Amino acid sequence: MNLKSVFALGLIALGALAASAVVAAQETRARLIPFNEYRASLTAVDSSAYLGRAEVRVTQQSDFEEMRQHLITLYGPIQVTHSFQLDADVYDCIPIDQQPSVRLQGIKQIALPPPAALAPAAKTAISHAATSLAEKRSSPARQVAEDVLRDPFGNATHCEARTIPMRRITLDEMTRFPTLRDFLRKSPGETGDDLQTGANPPPAGASAAPTGGGVAPCPTCGHKYSRTFQNVNAWGGNSDINLWSPNVNTGAGQVFSLTQHWYMGGSGSSLPGFQTVEAGWQNYPAKYGDERSRLFIYWTADNYNTTGCYNLECSGFVQTNNSVYLGGGFTNYSTSGGAQYEMAIQVKLYRGNWWIFYGTTAFGYYPTGLYHGGQLAQNATQIQYGTESYTTGAAWPPEGSGAWPSSGWTKAAYQRNLFWINSSGGGIWESLSDWITSPSCYNINGPNGGSGAWTVNFYDGGPGGGGC
């Protein structure tokens, strides 16, 4: 064999060795870190491993340490039954009575859920002209496909009885925010001032919105909305929310886009202050790490000042059902002109707890003790439904589907089956008013009338953009 052949064979061998090393490295990284190993890593990690990295927003060692201690407290003595991966998220199956809210609030007995989601019982007069609904067919949104029983590592994708799936929170996620409070807040610098404005008459001199609602000009605000509301003493409410995943351009400073319910009451930024229970879907790349809309819940007792968090990320919500994946995505999203998906969300104050339903499943509750004797310790005084977006740049992201509400079925996002719940537990059709902060970018079409679950409905959202 000549020298050239030996050299060629050597190059081939080196290439094979390098390739095998890459594969081995990939296999080493491609594993699900066991919960106990993850929790142990929190006690050993140092801020020097994060501060200065391009994607890290934390700049102070003290802020990093506060985040680390929050996770250590949150996970505490939990004994996880097993863990699994859904897309890029890891879920840990945690015994119901060991979850953070139960431990940290000192809850001794888990509350029993209310009966299955109710249908409207006492119906108010609806004057809208009924429309043909024969062509309006949608499918319930699913978070895990029926045939996905195992994750890529062979772990079951469903938690055992008496446990709940808790999305694993990591320092990589938390440090994309400057401080712990920024991470827990609905968005950096969030306040409920815009939401509370929606309860009042339009400011003097404001022009009328295209649908007859008030317009609150706010060219420097980071938040924009298309939403409807009703001022009413309510013990809950309901709607079926059309599911989309609008584009959020983080490179242009766009932060999130969402569709949700708000149950609200009170005022002020000290306890007890302006208070909410919130639920819906949200596309929030900086938080979740991708551009898929996720199921979320949120609460605050003092105008987003010192209280509140998403999902199970602080001591707040008590989850009781193992089939709902808070912070998780969905298997399908609606497409323009194509298949439509929706999720039924209901909130109901029942025996001292704000229960949240996904479909017909009551999957957990906010204890009214979180509200420090404030308005939501008794009932809500206003319900809002609609869309919200937030930007730090010059343009806002799309809301809803990104299409104008006038586009209608299969093009624009909708909510339907809207009713509020009275003190007796009865459902009453909503009587809604519009409040649109930026009609040049977002709008509402409705409320519209129909029959059955479409008796009260509306289309909302819009393309966003600059000049909002």
N, C-alpha and C positions, 0 to 999 in steps of 0.2 A: 504494500500500500504506500503510495507516494505521500509527500508532505502535505500537498494540497488536499488530498482526500482526508487525511487525519485532521487537518484544520477544519474542514467542512463538517466532519462528524462531531468534532468538538463543539462547533457552534450550535449544531442541532441538539446536542446533549445539554449545553448551557441553556438553550431556549426552553427545552422541556423542563429543566430544573426550575427555571424562573416561573414558568407557567404553573408548575405544581405548587410553588411557594405562594403564588397569588391565590390559587384555589384554596390552599390550606388556610391562608389568612382570611379569605372570605368565609370559609366554614367556621373559623374561630369566632368571627364577628357575628355571623348569622346564627345566633342562639338567643333564646329567651332567658334573660337573667332572672334567676329565682328570686322571689320576694325577699327572703331572709338575706340573701346576698346584696340586693339593692338597699335594703334598710341599713345593713351594716356599713355600706359605703358612705352613708350620710354622716356617720360619726367620724369618718377618716378624711373626708374631702376638705381641701383648703381653698380659700378664695383665690390663691395664685393660679389655680387650675382654670379659672374663669375670667378674672379681671383682665382686660386688655384684648380679649378675643373680639373679632370683628362683629359677630352677631350678638354680643353681650352688651346690654344697656346699663347694667349695674356698674357704678364707678367707685363706690365706697365699700370698704371691707365690712363696715358695720351693717350696711344694707344687705350684703350677701349673707352675713351671719344670721340676720333676722329671718331670711328666707330658709336657710338651712334648719334653724331651730323650729320654724313653723312646720316643716315636713317631719322632723323628729317627733314633735308633739302630735301631729296629725296621725301618724302611723303607730306611735306608741307601742303597746303590747299586743297588737293584732296578730292572730294566728290564722294565716291564709290557708284555705283548703287546697286551692290550686290556682294557677295563673294561665292566661292564654292571650294570644295576639289576634286582634281584628284590624286588618289593614296595617297601619303603622302604630296603632295604639296597643298598649298592654293593659289588660284588665286583671285585677286580683279579686278572687272570690272571698269575701269577708263575712264572717258571721254577723247577722243583723245586730246583735247586741254588743258587738265590738266596733262597729263603725264609729268614726270620729264624733258625730253629733250626739250619739247615745252616750258615749263615754264622757265627753267634755261637758255636756249639759247635765250629766248625772241622772239621766232618764232611767227609771227603775222598771217601767213597764211600757212596752211598745203599744201604741194605740191601735185599736181595731179600725179597719177601713170602713167607709160608708158603703151602702149598697151600690150595685153597678150603676154606671152613668145614667142619669135620668133623661127622659124625653121632656120637652116643654109640656107643662101641664095647664097652666093658665095662660091663654093666648090673647095678646092685645090685638086690637083691630089693625089690620094691615090694609092700607089703601093703594099699595102699588099694584099695577096691572100684572097679572101672572104671565109668565113667559113659557114657551115650550122648552121642556127639559129632557125630551126624549133622547137628544144627541149627547147629553152631558153625562159621560161615564168616566169615573176615575177609580183608581185602585188604592187600597190602604198602603201607606209607606211601611216598609220593613227595614229593620236595622241589621238583621242577620238572615240570609237566605235559608229557606227550610232545609236545603240539602247540604249546608255548610255545618257539619257536626264537629269537625276538628280543625285546628289551626295548622299552619305549615309545620309545626313541631310535633303534631300528634295529640295536642291537648284539647280536651272538650271545650267547645265555645259557649257552653251554658253552665251557669253556676248551680251548685247543689241546693236542695231545699234548705231554707233558713239561712241562706247566705245571699249576698247581693254583689253584683259586679261593680267594682270601683275603678274607674280609669286611673292608671298610675300617673302621678304628677312627678315630674323630674326637675332638677335644677336647670337642665338645658332649657326647658320651657319657661320656668320662672324668671331666669336671668335675661330673657328677651324683654323684660320690663325693668324700669329703673329701681323700683322699690317693691316691697311686699304689698303695700297698699295699692300701688298701681296694678299689680298682678291681680289682686282680689277685686278691685273696682271694675265696674262694668266696662268702662274704657278709661284710659288715662285722663284724669281731670274731670271725670263724669260728675254731673250734678243733675238734679231733677227739675231745674228751673224751667227748661223748655216744656217739660211735661206738665208742670203746674200751670204754665201760661195757657196751655190748651183748655184749662177749665174755666178760663175767664172770657169775657167778651173780647172781640177784636180790638186792638189798640186804636185810638182815635186817628183817623186819616188813613187807616190801612185799607187797601183795595180788597174787593171780594174775591174769594177763590172761585175757580171755574165751576165748582159744584155747589157754591153757595156758602161755604165755610169761611172762617176767618183766616187771615194771613198775618203772620207775625214776622216781618222782615228781620233778618238776622244775618247780614252778609259776612260777619266775622266768626260766627259760631261754627264749631266742628261737627255738630249734629244736624241732620235734616230728616224730616219725617213725611209720610203720608199716612194719616191715621184718623180714625173715627172715635167718638166717645159718647158716653151717656153719663150724666150726673144722676146717680141713684144710690140709695142705700142698698148695697148688694152683698149677698153671702156667697158670691161666686158667679161663674158664667161659663160660656161654651162657644166654640166655633170649630169648624173643620178647615184647616189651613192647607192651602195648596203648596206643595213642596217644590222649590227650585234651588239652584246653586249659582247665583249670579256672580260674574267675574269681579274680583276685588284686586285692583292693580296696586300692589304694595310698593312698587317702584315709583309710583306717582304720589305716595303718601296716603293712599286709601287704607283704611283700617278694618272696617267690617261692614256687612250688610245683613239685615235680619228682618224677620217677620214674627210677630208675637202678640200675646195678650199682656196688658198691664192691669193689675188691681191695685188701687191707690187710695190714699187718705192721709190726712195730717199735713203739716207744713213745718218748715224750719230745718236747720242743720244740726241741732243738738237733740239728744234723746229726751223724750220721744219726738221725732220730727216727721218729715215727709217720708212715707212708707209705701213699699210695693211688694207684691208677689208677681213674678213674671215667668212666662214660659213660651217657647216657640222654637224656631230654627234659626241658625246663625252661621254665616261664612266669615271666619275670623282667623286668617292665616297666621298672624303673629302668635296667637294663642295655641292653635291646634297643629300648626306646622304644615298645613296643606290648604287647598282651595276647595274643600268640600263643605257643604252646609251640614251642621251638626245639631242634634237635639240639645237644647239647653234650658236651664232654669236659673233664676236669679232672685235675690231679695235685698232690701235695705230697710233699716228702721230709722235712719237719720240723713236722708237726702244723699246717700252714697258717700257720706263723709268718713265715718269710722267703722261702719258695719256693712255686711253684705259680702257675697261671693257667688261665683258660679258653681252649680252642680254640687259636688261633695267636697269642695276645696277648702272649707272651713267648717266650724261648728255651726250648723244651720239646719239643713234639710235631713230628714230621717227617711231613708229608703227602706221599703218593706217588701218589695217584689223583685224577683231575680230575672225578669224577662225584659227589663228596660235598661238601656245602656246610655246613661247620661254622658254627654260629651262625645257620643259616638255618631258616626255618619249613617248613611242609608244605602240600601242596595240599588235603588233606582231614584232618579230625579225626573221631574216633568221636562218635556221637550216641546219647543215651539211647534205647534201644528201637529203634535204627536201625542203619545201616551201621557196621561195626567196622574199624578200621585198626590196624596194628601194625608194629613195626620189629624185625628180628632183630639183636641186638647180641652179639658174641662178642669176648672178650679172650683173647689167647694169647701166652704167653712163648715166643719162638722165636728161637733163636740170639742171645741176648743183648738182645732188644728186645721190649717189650710191644706187640704188634700189636693193632689194633682193627678189627673187621669191622663193616660196615653191610650187612645182608643177607649175601650171599656175597662181598662185596668187601672185601678187606684194604686199607684206605685210608691207613694210616700207622702210625707207631709212636713210643713213648717209649723212647729209649735207656736201658738200665739204669744208665749212668753218671750219670744225673740223681739217682740214689738214694745216691750217695756211699758205696758199700759196705754200705748198710743192708739190711734184710730183703728189700725188693723188688728188690734186685740179684740175689737168688737165686730167690725164689718168694714167693707170698703165703701167709699162715697163716690167713687168714679171708676168706670171701666174704660179702657182704651184698647182698640184693635188696630193693627196696621204695621207699617214698615219703618225702619230707622237705619240710617247709615252714619258713618263717622269718617272724617278725613283730617289729616294734618297738612294736606297739600292744597292745590288750587282747584281740584275737581273732586266731585263726589262719585262713589260707585253706583252702579244700577241698584235699584230696590225692586223686590218682588222678582218678576221674570226679566226685568229690564225693558219690557214693552209698556207703552202707554195703556192705562186701564181701558180706554176706549177700544182697544184691539179685541177685547172680549175673550170668549172661551178658547182654550188651548194656546192662546198667545199671551194674555195678561194673567198675573197672579190674582187669586181670589181668596176670600174667606166666606163661608156659608154656615147655615145652621146656627145663627147667632142668637143666643138668649141669655138673660141674666137670671140669677137664682135669688128668690126672696127668703125671708126669715123662716118660712115654713118648708123650704126645700123645693118649692115649685119653680118651674121654668117659665119665664115671660119673654116673649119676643123683644129684641132690642129695638129701641127708637133712637136712632143714631144721628149725630151731627158731625160734620167734617171739620178737621183742623189741619191745614196743609201749610207747612212753613216755607215751601219753595215750589210754587206751582209751575215754574219754568222748567223744573227737572222731574217732579213727581206729581201725582194727582190721584184722585179717587173717583170711581164711577159707581154711584149708588148713594144710599142703600137701594137695592133692587128687590123686587118681589117675585115670588114663584109659588111653589107648593112643596109640602113635605120639608125635607132638609134644606131646600132652597127658598123657604118662605122669606127669610131675610138674608141677603148676601150683598157683597160688594167686590169690585175689582180695585186693586191699588198698585202703587209702585211707579216706576218710570226709569228712563235711561240714565239719570244723573248727568254728570259732566261739569263744566265750568259755568260760572255765572249764576249759580244757584242761590 
